[in-house]
C-alpha cells in the first residue's frame, strides 16, 4: 500500500525573521490562508486517506503542527529526538511503516513546496508508486525553467516505459548544485531535470540501500525497530539516535543507488526556500509588489512586504524584501535573499538567540 511521508523538520532560516526556531516556515501562512504544512496535507487527498499520511518532525515542531492537521492520527507524527537531515528521517519513517505494513511503499515529500496543479501531482505519485512496486527507486524530476544554481539536477538516461501517461526514464546521474555555466548547459541540453527531493520507494528497498551504503545508520534503525511497541522504545530511540550520522538522502543514498527511475513532471512546482522564491509564486499588484500588512509604496516596484505591527512606507525602491515583526525589521535585496541565513548564523555566533 502507498503511504505519504511529509518531512517537516526544516528550520527555514532563509525565511527569518518570520520563520523562527519554535515556529518554522512550514507552520506559517505564507501562501493564502493555509500554512505550508496544511497545503502539503491538503493536496494529498483523495489519493491518501488521513491514516496513510505520516509526518516526521522534532517534538517541538510536532506540537505546533499537530493542531494544524487534526484529521491525522496522533500516532502518525513520527518524532525525531534531534534533526539529523533527510536520510535518518526517511529511515525512521520507513521502519514505522514496515512495523505496520511489510509491503509499504512510501512517497517521501516535504512541507515547504508550492505545487499549482495538485491533480497532476497526485497522478504523478500514483504512477511513481506503480513503478516502485517492484523495488525500483523513483524520483520526480522538475522540468527546469531557468539555469538555477540552487537546485540539484538529474540527468535522464534512456526512456523505459509510459505509466498512466507519464514517461519514465532511467536515471543517468545526480549532480549537486552546479555553477552557472554548468546549469546553463543542463538547461540547454534538454536531458536534465531539477531534483525535486520527492522520492517513491518500497520501505524495505530503502532500508536495503542503507545496509549497503550507510551501515551505521542501518544498524541504528535496526535497533530502534527491534524495540518498537515496547516500554523501552523511547529510551532505545534516543540512545540509538545519538549515534546516527547527519547526512542527506541525496548524498547518502541517491548518488550511488542502483535501479533508479525518473519521472519528469511539470505541475507548477517551487521550493519555497527563501523570500525571493516566495515572491515568485505570490500574486502581486500592478507594480509587481506582494503585500501582507499595511503598506504605502510610492514609485516602488517588485517588492515583497510583510508587516505584522505597523505601516511600512517605501519610496522609489525596487526588488526589496521588507519583513517587519514585533522585534525585527529585515530589509534585503531580492537578489541577495539567500544571505538571510547568514544573518541567522551571525545572531547565533553573537549569542542573540532571543531573535531566533
C-alpha positions in Angstrom: 0.0 0.0 0.0 1.1 3.6 -0.7 1.8 6.0 2.2 2.8 9.6 2.2 5.6 10.8 4.5 5.9 14.6 4.9 9.3 15.7 6.0 8.5 18.7 8.2 11.7 19.2 10.3 13.4 22.0 8.4 14.3 25.2 10.2 13.6 27.7 7.4 16.4 30.1 8.3 16.2 31.9 4.9 12.7 32.9 5.8 13.7 34.6 9.0 12.6 36.7 10.8 9.1 35.3 10.3 10.4 31.7 10.5 11.7 31.0 14.0 13.1 28.0 15.8 9.8 27.3 17.6 7.6 28.3 14.7 9.4 27.5 11.4 8.2 28.2 7.9 6.1 25.0 7.4 3.9 26.2 10.3 3.4 29.7 8.7 0.7 31.0 6.4 2.9 32.2 3.5 0.6 31.4 0.6 -3.1 32.1 1.1 -4.9 31.3 4.3 -3.4 27.8 4.9 0.0 27.1 6.3 2.7 25.4 4.2 2.2 22.2 6.2 -1.6 22.4 5.7 -1.1 22.8 2.0 1.2 19.7 2.0 -1.5 17.7 3.7 -4.4 19.1 1.7 -3.0 18.2 -1.7 -2.7 14.6 -0.9 -6.4 13.9 -0.8 -8.1 11.9 -2.2 -5.1 9.7 -3.2 -4.3 9.3 0.5 -6.7 8.9 3.4 -5.5 10.5 6.7 -4.4 7.2 8.2 -1.9 6.8 5.4 -0.3 10.3 5.8 2.7 10.4 8.2 4.8 13.4 9.3 8.4 13.4 10.6 9.5 16.3 12.8 11.0 17.2 16.1 8.9 17.1 19.3 8.8 21.0 19.4 7.6 21.3 15.8 5.2 18.4 16.1 3.4 20.2 18.9 2.9 23.2 16.5 1.9 21.1 13.5 -0.4 18.5 15.1 -3.3 21.0 15.8 -3.0 22.3 12.2 -4.0 18.8 10.9 -6.4 17.3 13.5 -7.6 14.8 10.9 -4.2 13.0 11.0 -3.9 10.3 13.7 -1.7 11.4 16.5 0.5 8.3 16.2 1.2 9.2 12.6 3.5 12.0 13.8 6.9 10.4 14.0 9.1 12.4 16.4 12.9 12.7 15.8 14.9 13.1 19.0 17.1 15.5 17.1 17.3 16.7 13.5 19.9 14.6 11.6 19.0 15.6 8.0 16.8 13.7 5.5 18.4 10.3 5.3 17.9 9.4 9.0 14.4 11.0 9.0 13.4 8.9 5.9 14.8 5.8 7.6 12.8 6.4 10.8 9.7 6.7 8.7 10.5 3.5 6.8 10.8 1.4 9.9 7.5 2.8 11.3 5.7 1.9 8.0 7.2 -1.6 8.0 6.1 -2.1 11.5 2.6 -1.6 10.2 2.8 -3.0 6.6 5.6 -5.2 5.3 4.7 -4.2 1.7 4.7 -0.4 2.4 5.5 1.9 -0.5 6.4 5.4 0.7 6.3 8.7 -1.1 8.8 11.0 0.6 7.5 14.6 0.3 8.2 17.9 2.0 6.2 20.5 3.8 7.8 23.6 2.1 6.9 23.1 -1.6 4.4 25.0 -3.7 2.5 22.9 -6.2 0.0 24.6 -8.5 -1.6 21.6 -10.2 -2.4 19.2 -7.3 -4.3 16.8 -9.5 -1.3 16.3 -11.8 0.9 16.0 -8.7 -1.3 13.1 -7.3 -1.3 11.4 -10.7 2.5 11.5 -10.8 2.7 10.0 -7.3 0.3 7.2 -8.3 2.4 6.5 -11.4 5.6 6.5 -9.4 4.1 4.1 -6.9 3.3 1.7 -9.7 6.9 1.8 -11.0 8.3 1.5 -7.4 6.2 -1.6 -6.6 8.9 -3.9 -8.0 11.7 -2.3 -5.9 12.7 0.4 -8.3 13.5 3.8 -6.7 11.6 6.6 -8.3 12.2 10.3 -8.2 10.1 13.1 -9.6 12.2 15.5 -11.8 11.0 19.0 -12.3 11.2 20.5 -15.8 13.7 23.4 -15.4 12.7 26.8 -16.5 15.9 28.7 -15.9 19.6 27.8 -15.2 19.2 27.5 -11.4 22.3 27.0 -9.3 20.5 26.5 -6.1 19.0 23.1 -7.1 20.4 19.7 -7.8 20.0 18.2 -11.2 19.1 14.7 -12.6 20.4 13.6 -15.9 17.9 11.4 -17.8 19.0 8.1 -19.3 17.1 6.1 -21.8 13.3 6.1 -21.8 11.9 3.0 -20.2 8.1 3.0 -20.3 4.9 5.1 -20.2 2.9 4.7 -17.0 -0.5 6.4 -16.7 0.6 8.9 -19.3 3.9 9.7 -17.6 7.1 8.8 -19.5 9.6 7.0 -17.2 13.4 7.3 -17.8 16.3 5.6 -16.2 18.5 7.9 -14.1 22.0 8.5 -15.5 23.3 10.5 -12.6 22.6 13.1 -9.9 24.6 16.4 -9.9 24.5 18.6 -6.8 24.1 22.4 -7.2 26.2 23.3 -10.2 27.9 26.5 -11.2 26.2 29.0 -13.6 27.9 27.7 -16.7 27.0 24.1 -16.0 23.4 25.0 -15.1 23.1 26.8 -18.4 24.4 23.7 -20.3 22.0 21.5 -18.4 19.1 23.7 -19.3 20.1 23.8 -23.0 20.6 20.1 -23.5 17.1 19.1 -22.5 18.3 15.9 -20.8 18.3 17.3 -17.2 15.6 18.0 -14.6 15.7 19.7 -11.3 15.9 17.3 -8.3 12.6 17.9 -6.5 13.6 15.9 -3.4 10.5 13.8 -3.8 11.0 10.1 -4.0 8.8 7.0 -4.1 10.2 3.6 -3.0 9.3 0.5 -1.1 10.3 0.9 2.5 12.2 -2.3 2.6 14.2 -1.3 -0.5 15.2 1.9 1.2 16.5 0.0 4.2 18.4 -2.3 1.9 20.2 0.7 0.4 21.0 1.9 3.9 22.5 -1.5 4.7 24.7 -1.3 1.6 25.6 2.4 1.7 25.1 3.7 5.3 25.7 0.7 7.5 25.9 2.8 10.7 22.5 4.3 10.1 21.1 0.9 9.2 22.4 -0.6 12.4 20.8 2.2 14.5 17.5 1.8 12.7 17.5 -1.9 13.2 17.9 -1.3 17.0 15.1 1.2 17.0 12.8 -1.1 15.1 13.5 -4.0 17.4 12.2 -2.2 20.4 9.1 -0.5 18.8 6.0 -1.2 20.8 7.9 -2.0 24.0 8.3 0.0 27.2 11.9 0.7 26.2 11.1 2.2 22.8 11.6 5.9 23.7 14.9 5.2 25.5 16.3 3.0 22.8 15.3 5.6 20.2 17.2 8.3 22.0 20.3 6.2 22.6 20.5 4.9 19.0 19.8 8.3 17.5 22.8 9.8 19.3 24.9 7.6 17.0 23.1 8.3 13.8 25.2 10.2 11.2 23.9 13.5 9.9 23.5 13.1 6.1 21.1 13.9 3.4 19.3 11.3 1.3 20.9 12.7 -1.9 24.5 12.4 -0.7 23.9 9.3 1.4 21.8 7.2 -1.0 20.8 8.6 -4.3 24.2 9.4 -5.8 25.2 5.7 -5.8 21.9 3.8 -5.7 21.0 1.3 -8.4 17.7 0.8 -10.2 16.7 4.5 -10.1 14.0 5.8 -12.5 13.0 9.4 -13.1 9.5 10.7 -14.0 9.8 14.3 -15.4 6.8 16.4 -14.2 5.5 19.9 -14.8 2.9 20.7 -12.2 3.8 24.2 -11.2 6.5 23.5 -8.6 8.5 25.8 -6.4 10.7 25.2 -3.5 9.8 28.0 -1.0 13.2 28.2 0.5 13.7 32.0 0.5 11.8 35.3 0.4 12.7 35.6 -3.3 11.2 32.2 -4.1 8.1 33.1 -2.2 7.7 36.4 -4.1 7.9 34.4 -7.4 4.7 32.5 -6.6 2.6 35.1 -4.8 0.0 37.3 -6.5 1.2 40.9 -7.0 -0.4 44.3 -7.6 0.0 46.3 -10.8 3.5 47.3 -9.7 4.7 43.8 -9.0 4.5 44.2 -5.2 3.2 41.5 -2.9 1.9 42.9 0.3 0.7 41.4 3.5 0.0 44.2 6.1 -0.3 47.9 5.8 1.8 49.4 3.1 2.2 52.6 1.1 4.5 52.3 -1.8 5.4 55.4 -3.9 7.2 54.6 -7.2 8.2 51.2 -5.7 8.2 48.0 -7.7 8.6 44.3 -7.4 8.9 44.3 -3.6 7.7 41.7 -1.0 6.3 43.4 2.1 5.2 41.6 5.3 4.2 43.7 8.2 2.6 42.4 11.4 2.6 45.6 13.5 3.0 48.8 11.7 2.7 50.7 8.5 5.5 50.2 6.0 6.2 53.1 3.7 8.6 52.8 0.7 9.6 55.5 -1.8 11.5 54.8 -5.0 12.7 51.3 -4.2 12.7 48.2 -6.3 13.3 44.5 -5.8 13.4 44.6 -2.0 12.3 42.2 0.7 10.8 44.0 3.7 9.7 41.9 6.6 8.6 43.5 9.9 7.9 41.6 13.1 7.4 42.8 16.7 11.2 42.5 17.4 12.9 42.5 14.0 12.9 44.5 10.7 14.5 42.9 7.7 15.4 44.9 4.6 17.1 42.9 1.9 17.8 43.0 -1.8 15.8 40.3 -3.6 18.9 39.3 -5.4 20.6 38.5 -2.1 17.7 36.8 -0.3 19.8 33.6 0.1 22.0 35.5 2.5 19.3 35.8 5.1 20.6 32.6 6.6 24.0 34.4 7.2 22.2 36.8 9.4 20.9 33.9 11.4 24.4 32.4 11.7 25.7 35.8 12.9 23.0 36.0 15.6 23.9 32.5 16.8 27.6 33.4 16.9 26.8 36.6 18.9 24.6 34.7 21.4 21.5 36.6 20.4 19.3 33.5 20.5 16.2 35.5 21.5 16.0 36.8 17.9 15.9 33.2 16.6 
